[in-house]
Amino acid sequence: MTVVINDKTLQMIRKACKSKKNLKLTVGYVRGAESGICVINEHGEMEADREYRYEIGSITKTFTTSLLAKYVSENRMSLTDSIHKYVEGLTEEKYYPTLFRLATHTSGYSGSLPFNKRENLKLLLGLISGGGDMKKRNPFNVDIDKMKALIERHPLKNKDYAWEYSNFGLALIGYALGAASGRGYWSAMNDFVQHELELTHTWLGNEKANLHGYDSKNNVCDHWQWGPNEIITPAGGLSSTAGDLLNYATRVMGNDQPYLATCTLKHANGKGKRYDMGLGWWLLRNNNNIFWHGGGTGCFSTFLGGNREKKTAAVVLANYRMGFDADQKIGFSLLESL
């Protein structure tokens, strides 16, 4: 498949590829009826056409909020619902955040949750350095008892807090979705992506079909393992391909499933002065037509973005941790060039 990438983006790609001898950097785009996907190696050269499956990390959050939007459109849930409605055993007569505040990262939950500050710093340093201990295991193993304890130990006020990115908050949405579906998040999400979105190469967890990840020393990484009973799965547990993610972005920009489009409308202020928040998606403040999300697990980096007005989308998937947000810079450069 012929893929046209401008010189500026190619230069960024080649710089990011250096010294990553096992790199499989998949770059793809959609522009109206035109699309293209290519795999690039450590030398910045395009390889034979082949599609790989990657851990997509936090791009999962947009799937979680998409399923939430579907249930809201079907009157099965409401954005004003408190999580108290879906989590049994919480203390009565207390305020608990709404699904809306969780979906826009304005609930007040700390960005370090489910970790304490020391644990969170260790995690961040490990990921920045190319995996560390986090390349060997999934650190986000939280069961329902710990989830309830964390909720009770972090009381909140009934107000819109300043934006703070929260894995824990999105995970609570997933738990609520599982309760509303009557079959748990794992089954509900896999059914959603396979049958509603028709993404046949996307599912929770990973299998031998997944591409291996590598750390900064070119050592192979284990895949992060997710399971139906791990509460943080809704914040980062999906694996997918470039083709499926571009199909997903196309659906988000289309008219066949209107609830998907509601997720890319502004619902709250985001980070600083540059970004606004949809439901799960980040929006560019000076042009809310542009939506995106990035992701990263132990040794994978991902980006998916689109422009609703131009009907363009770009995806970048890497089986390395791409330092200094290189995957997002490549993704934005490609999206801008479209």
Buried (B, 14 or more C-beta within 10 A) or exposed (E): EEBEBEEEBBEBBBEBBEEBEBBBBBBBBBBEEEBBBBBBBBEBEBEEEEBBBBBBBBBBBBBBBBBBBBBBBEEEBEBEBBBBBBBEEBEEEEEBBBBBBBBBBBBBBBBBBBBEEEEBEBBBEBBBBBBBEBBBEBBBBBEBEEBBEBBEEEEBEEEBBEBBBBBBBBBBBBBBBBBBBEEBBBBBBBEBBBEBBEBEBBBBBBEEEBBBBBBBEBEEBBBBEBEBEBBBBBBBBBBBBBBBBBBBBBBBBEEEBEBBBBBBBBBBBBBEEEBBBBBBBBBBBEEBBBBBBBBBBBBBBBBBBBBBEBBBBBBBBBBBBBEEBBBBBBBBBBBBBB
